[in-house]
Structures are given as structure tokens and as C-alpha cells.
Amino acid sequence: MKLFIKYLILICCVCSITVAGAQNRLSLWYDKPAEDWMTEALPIGNGYMGVMFFGGLETEQLQFTEGSLWSGGPHASKDYNYGNKPGSWKHLQEVRGLIEQGELEEANELVKQYFTGTPPEITDGKSEWGDYGAQQTMGDLFITLNHGSENISSYKRELDINRAMGLVSYQIGTTQYKREFFGNYPSGMMVYEFSSGKPTQYTIQYRTPHVKENESFIDNVYQFDGHVGDNKQRFRTVFKVETDGAKSYENGVLTIDGASSVVIYHTAATDYTLDYPLYNGNDYKSIVESRFEKIDGLSYKEIREQHIQDYQGLFQRVSLSLGNQELSELPINVRQQRYFEGAEDSALEELYFQYGRYLMIAGSRPGTMVMNLQGKWNNSVNPPWAADYHMNINQQMIYWPAEVTNLAECHEPLLRYIESLVEPGTQSAKDFFNTRGWMVNTMNNAFGYTAPGWDVPWGFFPGGAAWLAQHLWDHYEFNLDTAYLKNQAYPVMKAASLFWIDYLIEDNKGYLVSSPSYSPEHGGISSGASMDHQIAWDVLNNSIQAAKLLNDHDFVREAEAVKSKILPPQIGSWGQLQEWKEDVDDSTSRHRHVSHLFALHPGRQISPSETPDLAKAARITLEARGDDATGWSLAWKVNFWSRLLDGDRAYKLYRMILKPSGAGGSGSGSYANLLDAHPPFQLDGNMGATAGLAEMLLQSHTDNIAILPALPAAWATGHVKGLRARGGYTIDIYWENSELKKLIVKADKAGECNLSYLNLDMLVPMEAGSRVEIKLDDFVNNT
């Protein structure tokens, strides 16, 4: 029975959500400088650039990256049919025939020959990624303070994520030294302030691994023009200095004498454009100039305030309180160890959740480059996995928190990047499989590489485009922007669906299956990895819903006919959810990829309420795979267990993510700077964990919005404010003694809001801009 509660509705204007309380605990702090980039330095950013600061006493190192600086690409290879093997599709029937006959080794060899991308051409002997390319560090600023290192006391290095400020402070004798670092998105500037209680000498030097074209210091402005060696991608980085000291410049080194204050305004841009097939032509010099014009006439305090207001306008939409246990008087690395040893520290759990939101705001804003495996923080010209965009889980996971944690604007760079892949992905689909639509595979870069990787099984994953299309649909479902759906999302979703409509083939039982197929990074060739079928079902299901809204009736008929014949998830001989069409799962496998549970999360084909037998099989699979895993895999399992409504198990894995990397004999967990340890560092674990915590408290992937669906016993009392649910709802939830106390629902648009708590349902008609407060008794009285 549904309860209509119109009398509870309060019509009001929807205003921005500001939150208070608990924010003073949102700080990572340490009592010594960082020595290691990956595990100890702290990240700041303005969307365009990412900076890691070390807090060194005599020398501050500010390592920085601009997200669009890449090696490789078509400029390096001179090949605009990038990675593809035209005509490969002519061998597809032969591969499928061999699979059907059980000649799997022969089929696999043919796939390796014709259905993998061309291997990177290594030209300079320096990078394993060759003309595929890799995201690049732009270099480092080194600021040396010639004040000696004796009699130092009261040292503190901090990242205040409530204000997105990096802070360093210490004393030498009785003299106080302070630093403030932040990224200002409105101006595109990184800003660094150094202050001291007495005049001090500073030296500033920029170092880069790339080719220098020219370098100068004129009228307080340092300018460096350079390019990447292999592809000649050009860039400019500039900083302007404001100081009360005397300046001199020689051989790339700026010296400032007798300064009590030094403020550095820093920016960078490249000639890269997200425009297939050339990806260049950006007027980067004018961009740099325009950014300085934006701060012209503004004081440091005004720019700082502009930054804080801009950042908090996003960050403070969501607040979280999970109790009162905290060890905030201790440095983070000490708290981590105490936590691993069993200490209660719910404030650390809150911090980790909000840290993920902080990293998204710092790394992904409208108009900026999409975040990669390391977000916007990379100190190498040869980073792990090229610091690229992996589409068999990692890239999608990085953006899982965007909508639910009220950061829809931060989703924009991924949505824009997805659109950019359609044209090259269409060519790859034709070259390899002669299908309509578009595809991407495991590895993608800044230059439209949509071919399979250059080996199997890891490189072959044509499901990437359909998985990406889920993000387009989610952005619509959370925000209900019909113009966006019609003009941007639906054409891309439909094209991703057409690939699968053409690629799937009928087996001897009349089901449509994926062939050839590999379960991501696990196992050999198959006539149907379950993840392929689940992703195909998902993109068709979402595209059908969109097509109905937009009255594309012809596509609805075509897509529904295919969707209904896709091989559904299968339960195997030991009760498991099968990873392949064939019942060959190894119950002793502990592989990090649990890809065949896509239908549970982030898909919506399996749920405990609608498909209890499949949900039980998913649970058996998770039990068999075990809890321990790499960083991002732990994060995915948090989401899996949340969808299975097992909050205590999800919480156990959340705690495992927070443990110090290496503790207990496992390299996964988090480093001292709370960046996720795959290992090495990958941003997906941070973001997946943030999304997982939200899934424990709110789920909206079914017809009902589930309130506290997977609340663990450890969080008996708390509240969360500002989470988003599909349908355009913003929701605050309060609970005590593991029981809902009240919730507040705010509606963007008029409609019926379906709520559920435990086994209780409620239907709430709402007007656009309305707000309703619901207490537990309102649910109970509806039983």
C-alpha cells in the first residue's frame, strides 16, 4: 500500500545547500614534511592543473601537471587511423566458427593477430608507451628559503579539505613561517603564498623533463615555452611574483632578497584540443594571458576568497556525521595505524568520504580535461599504465561519486570526453567488426585510441563504450534535463546500443551471445563473458527508456527485440553467478576483477528484491573471491555488498581501504596521504570508496529510493545531508540507534517520489521546488 502525504509538503524555493558542523575535522595533517611523492605529498588542484606539495623546510617542491599534456598520439605516429587494423572483420566468422567447434587456442591466436590493436612504436627508447603515449608531468617549482634548518619547532603540514587549502607552518626560534597553497578554478590559477616573521631570501626555479624553447623573467613574470619531445606538443607555463623583497634573475633562477611575503600566481596551458583527429590548435598563449587578466587588480585575499566561495559552493552541498569517535589530535599516518589496530575513528571514515569529493572538485571541473587513472596528479613522463583512461572499470569508477554526492558539474569532463570518442570509436567498430555504432576497449588516451589493446585478454573489451553510456543516462536520471538527453546523451547511447545489436550472435539455444569475448583481464576466449551480456542489456535497457521519452519508436522495437534474447545471468554448478556462458568458474580464484557482477553494480539487472536467486548467486561469488584485493577492487566490493544490503560486510571492506598500505601483508589500502594504493596509486579506489559509502546510505537504481539500505552497526547514530537520488531529489537522512529518525526530501521537479525504508514503502507527490520532512512514524503508520 502506498501512502499519499500531501499534507506534509512544504512548497519552497530550492536554494543551495549549506552545511555546518563536523567540517572542522576535515583535515589531513602531519608533523613532518613529505619525502615521497606518491605516498606522502598532498594534492591540490584547480581542475586544469594538479599540484603535489611536500612542505619541505628549506626547499618547497611543487610538482605540477596540466591534464592535457601527453606524449604520443597521431603526431608521433603520423597515423590517423590510430591503432586500428582495417579489414579485420573479414576474419570474424572464422574466429566464431573455431569457438563454436571448441578450437579455443586457434581462435585465440586469430584474435591476437587480427583483433588486437597495433602495438606502440617505441621511437626514443625512453617510454614503454611509445606512440600510444602517456600523460606527462609538466615539471616542478622549487622554492628555497635560505633560513637554515636549526631550532625548528611546531611544524605542521596540512590539507584543509573544507577550504581546499594546503598549509605549512613552523617556527625557527621565535620566527613564524607560513605557507598557503590553493587552486582557483574561476581564474585557472594555482596560488602559493609564503610569509615569514622576518625578511628572508628565497630562490625559485622551474625544472622540466621536456624540451625548452625559450625562458624569460620580465616585469615580475616568469615564462617558459616548451614542447614534448616525441609529438612536439607545445605548452606554456607562467608564474607572476608579488613580493616586498628585491628581485634578481639569472640563468633560470629567480632570487628574492629580504622578503617577508612572496605570492606566486601560476598557470599553464597546452596546444591540445579535444578534437578528432588532430587534437591540436589550442591558442594556449592567449589562454594563459586571459587567466592573468582575470586576476588583474585583485588582491591575494580577494583571489583566496573567490577560491573558497567557488569551492565551497560545491563541497558544502554534502555533510556527513557518523558519530563522535575521532583521533584528530593525531597526524593522519598515526591515526591510520591506530585504526588498523582496531581503534574507532568514525571521523576518519567521514574524512575519507569527503576526501573523494575534494579530489573530484580539484581534478574535474567544466571545461577541463577528464581525470585519468591518477586524476590530475602525475610526476612522471612514464607513469603506471600511462596514467590513461582504462574503460574496463577504472575510468567509470573514478566518476561514480559525481551524481550521488551532488557534484554533477564535475561529471561534465567525462561526458564531454565520451562524446569525443564516438567518431574514432565508429571507425574502430567498422575496421574490426563491420558493425554500426561505436566502441572503445580497455585502454584509451587523449588522442582517440579506441582500438583493442595490443594483447589478450586484457586488451580486448568492446564493452567500454556501452559502459560509458551508463554515465550519460545517469546524468539525465539525476538531473532530468530533457534537452541534454535529446541533444547530447541519447545519440551517443543509441549508437553504443547499435554496436551490440550488430555484434551479438544467436547460439544453439536461441540466445544472443557475445563472441569472441573475454572476461576483463581474467580467463581465456569465450562465446560469451557474462559481463558483455550484462553491459549489452544495460545499454539497451537505458537507451530504450530514453527512446520512449523522445518518441523514437522504431529504435524501441529494434532494441527490445534484441534485449529480450540476450543470454541472462546464469547460476553455475556450485551456486555461483557464472563468469562465462560456460560453467567453468574456479571456486578458488581470488582474481581482483569480479566483472560478472556488473549486473549487480553499477548495473541494475540484479537486486535482492527483484531477482533474489541471482542476488544469492552473486553473494556466493563474492564469498568465493574473498575480501582481500587491490585498492579499486576493494572499493567495488564495498558497492557490491551495499547493493546486497549487507552493510556490515561493506563496512569491513571500507575499513580495509583505509588501512595503511602494506599493513597486514597486503599492498592495497591507502598511503599516508590517503591516496588509494592499487598499488601503485590509482584514483579509482578513492572515488569508488566514496561512492560505496553513499550506496550504504542511499540507493536509487530501482523504482524506489531506498533509505539506509545497508547501514552498518558501527554507524548507529549519524546523519547525511545533500545526497542526490535519481529523479531529481536531494535528500537529508538522520538516524539514531540504527533506526531512521527522519528524512528531508527536496524535489527539483514535480512528480511522485517513491521511498522505501526496510520493508516499508511510501509514495510522496511533490511539486517543483518543494520540501517534505518524513519521520519514521510516517513509514510505520503505513504498514
Phi, psi and omega in degrees: 000138177260142180252123177268125186232057180301330184292346180272347188287133177242115180282129180207167176282139176281121179238167180295146184269122173248142185228152179223176179082138177069348184291335180294345179270358186273075184212136169258122179223157187215155182256017176206160179293161174281144174249332184245135182297308189289322191259342188231326180297156187247139186267136168228164180188165177237021183091309178283318186237147171241136182232137171248126178249147187255332182073028179299149185287303181274331180225123173270129176253124178243093180276131186225155181225141169250127195300337184264006179276113185225146165272173175073203179090183185298334178290333178277322185265342186059026182238109183269358168261063201295111175083347187279160173235087183304140179087000180301329184301338180295343181259003186294317181296324179296317178298314182296322178296318178297320178297315181298327180276358181083010180272071190287323179296317179295318178298317181298320180294322177294320177299315179299326183283317190248337189243026168243156179286164178292133181298152178300142174270117182271112186257326186254355180073003184260327186241131177292348184268349174047226184280355167296321175093172179206150174296145189240139164295149174265343177134201185220143164260130176246120180246111182260132177253115184273067181241007182076175182228025178260154177058037179274136180215168174056037181287137175211129175242130192216148168240107179271103186274356171286331178245358184056055182233131168270135185227139173224134177213149177191169177238145168240108190065242179254005183267130181267136175237136181222152174222144174228132180231137175201163177249125182259106181293317182304326181260348184074022184254146160261139186231132182229122179244133175240130177225150181215154182284352175211158183305135186223149175268134177239147166234140182234129180219138175258134176232140182217149175277359186263174187282127178275130173262311174201162186209139181204162171222108184224131176052050176071009183241122173267134181225134178230125172249134180206183176209158176285141190297314190279322185251000178062021176298127188262151179210162174224134170234138188222139167226145177247140184247131169244126184203158173266006180265174179268133187252143170216150186223133178203130174053043175083003182243125176262126178247133179237119182256142172063040183257135171260349179212132174225122176243130182242122174257121194229135175212171180201154176206161181233172179273011181286140168230146178277070189215102180293140005258355189272324176060029174217179180109003178292133179279073188293331180292319178293325178298313179301316180298319182293329179292322177290329176296328181293333180256002181299128179086354179266142176279166177303317181297323179292319179293322177297316179294320176302317178300311184297317180295317179297313182294311183292337174301334174263308190297319187278010173292334184235132171234154183218133173226123183246014181133194186243000181288128176201152176237040189292349177284355181253148173302154185302317182296327177287318177301318179303315182293317178298319180298315178299327180279359173116000181293146174276131181206071182296334178295326176293323178293321175296316182301318182295320176300310182289333176298320176299318178294319176302313183297325178292317179295319181291333188249351188212100177233158181308133179088357180260169178290144178299145177293147179251194182305332179248021179072247173234023187237107184212125182253018190227157168267353182222062189285163177303132179052030176065006187046048186258207183242100181271122190258010177263012167166318198294313182296318180296317181299324181303328183256008177304322183283351193304307186282310188293329180263023167069040178232047185302325179299326182287347176286337189305316180301323177292316181299321179291320179296320178303314179301324182291341182274348187296314183294307176295327179293330176293319178295319179296319179299321179290315184295320186268324189230355179055042179253167165285176174076199184219161179215158162226162180242207190296308187257130175227153181227196183281355189240029172073029176285109182239001177291164170299160172295175190266019173201167177240154005276345192297327190277342187264106180203076181290358179282357185299321182294316180295324177294317177300324180299335176299326179294323178296316180292318178301317181300322175293311186298326180282335188240343174057041178268099185293325178297317176300316180299314184292315190269333184242304191286308190298317179302323180287318178298315181298316180295323176295326177292320181299325177302313184287328176300322180278328188280324182295144178233160183273133177269185185287356176252005178090001177275154172269130184227165180262122181208128356287164187207144175226135171286130191313116172060020184212121174083176185260194183293149186210163171268021175159090169288135186302326181299321177303313183294321181292320178292318178299316177300317184295312183292325177291317179300313180292320182291326176297316178299318179294319181297323178295320178296328185257007175063037173267076190291326180297317179293322179304314181297315181296315184289321180294324179297323179283314182304319184292343183255357180295136178304119181285167176305138185248145176259129188267189191292334178250023175087002184278160168281121187292140178277337180229169172303320178281142181275080186232017183297140177265116183291348179262359181291136176243028185301143185294327179280126173240054193296332183285003172259015176307322182296339176275314177200131008273004177288183183222024181279337181238133174208152180300329184277321186268326182226069187300325181293319178291323177297320177297318179295323176296320178298316179299319177299314180296320178299318182293320180291336179084170183275320186292141183191178172291170188303307183292328179293321173303317182296319179296322180293329173302316180292320177301309183294329175296317178293333175276004174067027178252084184295324181293322178289321176298319179295321177303315180289325176299318177296323179296326178295326184278347183293154178298134179303131181095340179293140180073013177086004181247136180283342181284179186116218180225147176283177183297334176272010179067013169284144187290139176260111174296317350277162359284198181301129165222141184287338186301325179296318176301311186288322178296323178291319177300315177296323181296319177297319177299321178296331178292331186257337184202131176226141182219026183274349176257190180292337180254151169270113185270125181263126181050053185289336184219051181286120179283157180298332182294337180253062187294327181226136178174189175204156170225137181235134169096004176294153181252146175236152176302145185102358178082040182245141171248131192228133171251136182231134177236137178217153178220141178050044177063025182224138178303133175259308177197162171221154178237126181245131176241135185251133174286323185223164179291144178165180179259121181265116179266115182246149173220144174222119188055240180255021182252136180243155178208136177250122185241106173290132183226149175261160177300128180083007183274164182223133179228138176251128184234132179253166182304320181301329180295324174289312185299319181291352178265002182287000000 
